[in-house]
Amino acid sequence: MKNQRRTVVIDAFPDSAFRYRACDAVACIDVMLASTTLVTAAEEGWRAFVAAGVDEARSLASRLGDALVAGGPEGGARGTFEIADGPCALAGRRVPGRPLVLASPPGTELIANAAGTGAVTVYVASFRNLTATAAALARHDRVALLAAGCRDEFSCEDQMGAAWIAERLLGHGFEPEDPRTAAIVRRWSGIPASLAGWGNSAALLRRSGRGNEVDFVIGHVDDVASSLVFQGSEVRAEAAPVGANAGPGGWTR
C-alpha cells in the first residue's frame, strides 16, 4: 500500500547519493555531459555502460570486449579513452554489437553511488527526457533528484533539470520534501533552456573547444520519450507510460 504523502527532494554532488538510502527512486542528473551522453546513446541504440572512473572503465571494457570507451580528457591516462564524453562525440560512431563504456565524473560517479543506496530504481535524466523521467518517477513515493554539479558548484543546468522534473512531479501530486527543493522549483520555473549556455559548465566546455556539446544540450529538450534506468553497470531505455506527454501546460521549454 502506497503512502498518502509522496515527496520529492533535490540535492547535489556525488556524495549526496548516500543520504537517500530510504528513497524509492533516485534520478541522477548531469546535464552537460554524462546524462545527456547516456540518454543519447540509448536513443541511438547503443548498449551503454557506466564506469565511476578510469579504473572501472578499463575493467568494464576488458570484460565486454570491443567496447568504445568515452571519457573526459582531463580524467584519464593517455590511451584510455577513444572519444570524449559528450553526445556529439557519439555521432557516426555506432557499430552494431559494439557497446559504449562511459567514464565521466562527477556524473558517472554519482550514478555509481546512487546504485548503492538501496533505492528501488536509479534513473538517469537530462534535458532530453524530462517528461518521460517524471512519468516514471511518479510511480514511486519518495523521490530524490540528485545533480552531479560542476566542480564545487551546483550548476545552473543541473538545477534547471532537477527543478523541471520536480515541477512535473508536483503536478502528479508530490510535495517538496524541504523548503530548498520548493525554492529551486520556483526559481527555475518557466526559464528557457538556453540559459544553461551561460553557466560555468558551458564556459568550461567552450574554452576547451567543445561548444558543440553545449549547443546540443540546449537544442534538445524533451525530445526523447523514454526514461533511462541504471542496473548492473548498464543503462536501458524504458518506454514512457501512456499519457506521459500530457502534463499540465504541455511541459514545453
N, C-alpha and C positions, 0 to 999 in steps of 0.2 A: 504494500500500500504506500502510495506516494505521500510525502509531507505536504501539508497545506501551504506552507510558506516556501517558495522557491527563490533562491538568491543568486546573484552574480557579483563577483568581486574582480577588480582589476589590480594587477601588481606588475612588477618589472624585475628583470635581470635573472640570469640562470639559477642562482641560489634560491630565488623566491619559490621555485617548484617544491622545495622541501617543506614549505609552510602549509601546503594544501593537500596533505595526505588524506584528509577526510572528505575531499570533494568527490562528487560523482563523475565529473569530467573536467579536463583541463584542455584549453586551447592555447597553443604556442604561436606567437606572432613575431616574425622578423621580416618586416615588410620589404626592406630594400634588397635583401639578398636571400637568406636561407629559405624562408617560407614561400616567397614568390617563385624561386627556382624549383622547389619541390612540387608546388601546385602546377606549375607549367610543365614539368617533366611528366607528372601523372596524366595531365590533359593530353599530352602528345604521345602517350602510350609507353613511356619508359617503365621498367621496374626500377624503383628508386629506393636507395638505402641511405640511412643516416648514420654518420660517424661523429662522435663528440669532438674528436680531434685527429691529429695526423696519425698517431699510432693505431687507433681504431680503424682509420681509413685503410691503412696498409693491410691490417688483418682481414678486414672485410673483403678487400679487393683480392687478396690471396685465396680466400675461400670461394669466392664467386667465379674466379677465373678471369675471363677477358672483360673486366669492368672498366668503364670510363670513370676516372677519379677526378672530381672537381673540388676546388677549394681556393681560399684566399692566398694570393702570392706572398703575403706577409706572414702566413701561418705555417708554411711547410718547408721542408728541406728541398733542395734542388732535385727535380725529377719526380717528386711525389704526385703533383697534380698535372693532369693532361690539359685541363681547361680551367678557366676561372669560375668562381661561384656566383654566377648570375644567370637569369633566364635567357638573355641574349646570347650568352656563350654556348647555349644548347642548340642554337639554330643550325640546322643541317647536319647535326652530329649523330642522330639516332640511327643505329644499325640493329635490325631485329635480332633479339636474343642477347644483346649486349646490355647489361644493367648499368645503372648510374650509382656511384657512391659519392655522397656529398659530405664534405667536412668544412663547415662554415660557421665557426664560433663567432659571436655567442649564440647564434640561433640554433645550431645543431647541438650545442652543449645544453641549452635549455630543454630541447626536445628529449634528449637522453635523460636528463634529470627528472623531467615530468613522468617519464615512463616508469620510474622507480618510486612514485608516490603512492601507488596502490589505487589510483583513480580507475574507474571502470573503463574509461576510454580517453585516449590522448589524441587530440586533433591538431592539425597544422593549418593555420589560417593566414591569409594575405588579403590585399585589396581585391584579388580576383574572385574569391569565393566567400564573400561576406555573408550573403543571404543563405547560401547553402549550409555554411557552418552554423549560423544561428539556428536554422531549422533543425539541424542535427542535435545541437546542444539543448534545444527546447524539450528534448525527450528526457532530460535529466533534472535533478532537483537542485543541486548546489554546483555551480559552475565557476571556475577560475579562468580568467583571461590573462595570460602571462606574456609580457613583452620581453624580447631579448635586450632591447636598448642598444645604444651606441657608445661603447666605452663606458664611462660612468654616467651617461645621460639617458634618461627615459625619453627616447627620441620622439619627435613630434609625429612622425608617420606611424610609429607603433602605438602611440596614444590614440591617434585617429582610428586605426584599425580596431583596437580594443573598444573604443567608445562606440563605434558604429555597430559592432556586433552586440555590445551590451544594450544599445538603444533598441535593437531588434528584439532582444530577449525581454526587455521591459514591455514591448508590445505583445509578447507571449505570456504576460502575467508575472514575470520575475520582478524582484525588488533588489535595489542596490544593497549589498551587504554592509557597506560603510559610507560615510559622507564623502570620502575621497573618490570612490567609484562614481557616486552621483555627480560630483563636481566635474570629473573628467568627461562624463557623458554630456553634461550641459555645455562644457567648453567647446567641444568639437562637433556638436550637432549642427548640421547644415553647412559645414565648412567644405569647400571644394577640394578634391584630391590633389589638385595642382599645388596646393600649399606645401605638400610634402617635398616638393622640389626646392624649397627654400631652407630646409633643415640642414643640420650639420652632417648627417649621414650622406645626403645628396652632395654636399660640398666636398666631402672626402672622396666620393666616387668620381666626381668631375675632375678634381685635382689629379687623380690617378689615370685620367683619360678614359673613364668608363661612364661618361654621361649618358650613353645609350641605355644603360641599365636603369637609370633614373627615369628617362623618358618612357621606357617600357612600363615601369611600375605605375606612373601616374596616368598612363594611357590605357591601362587595362583594369577597369574597376567593375566588379560583379559580373564578369563575363564567363565565369565557369560555374556550371550548375551542379557541382558535386562537392561534398566535404571530403577532407583528406584525413585518414585515420592512420596512426602510427602504432605498429605492433611487431615485436620481434625484429627490430632494426629496419623494418621495411615500412614504407607508406603505401597506402592503397586508396583509390578513389571510391567513394560511395555515392550513389545517386541521391539527389536531394529528395526529401519526402514530397508527396503530391501537395501542390499549393505553396511550395516554398518561396516562389517569386511573387506572392500576393500579399506581402506585408503592408502595414499601414503606410499610406502615402507613396507606395510603389518602391520605396527604398532605393531611389536612384541618387547618384552623386555626379 
